[in-house]
Amino acid sequence: MAKIEIMDNCLAPEKDIFVKYEGPNPWDIAKKISSLQRPFFHVSSTNAGWTRLNWDRSGENIDFFSLWWVKKPVSGYTYMRFDIKVQGSQNKSTNEGHFNLTWTANMFTKFEGWGLFLKPLWYIYSYIYYDKVRKSALERCREYSLGFLNEIKEHFGMKTTTYGPSIGTMG
């Protein structure tokens, strides 16, 4: 069996986007991401969730660390994957604190089949879909990423980001 796997970074030329916040109630980021991810990306509960949610309440501060993910199908062979990592701390008495958010967005394409048939199938798929629609799919992936982050920034009273077309995708 032959296999073709392609991974595109939706945020090219950068690998990740970072958001830093200092202010009141930073733990609210966990509630915001959990409540926003499924309706924002229009995915079911099987395509969104968290892999880790840790917190430590033993000291003066509540320290937290969490990982979320969203898998958005594009076609039968392609899907977008968004990974969100948040780490922060909140003072128990003042509710002041901070968090650092790291956002990663990639698009994956995968073909499997017999080597004899895979190469012609890849050429047809590449001609019909991948080369022509790839740029618009990467743009949608980038728009999802920046739109979601703007929702979070707006919730915390941060300045939202305006953006133009990405410069890292083929034109």
PyMOL commands that set and color helices and strands:
alter all, ss='L'
color gray80, all
select helices_A, chain A and resi 28-41+45-47+115-155
alter helices_A, ss='H'
color red, helices_A
select strands_A, chain A and resi 2-9+16-24+48-56+61-73+78-91+96-113
alter strands_A, ss='S'
color yellow, strands_A
deselect
rebuild
show_as cartoon
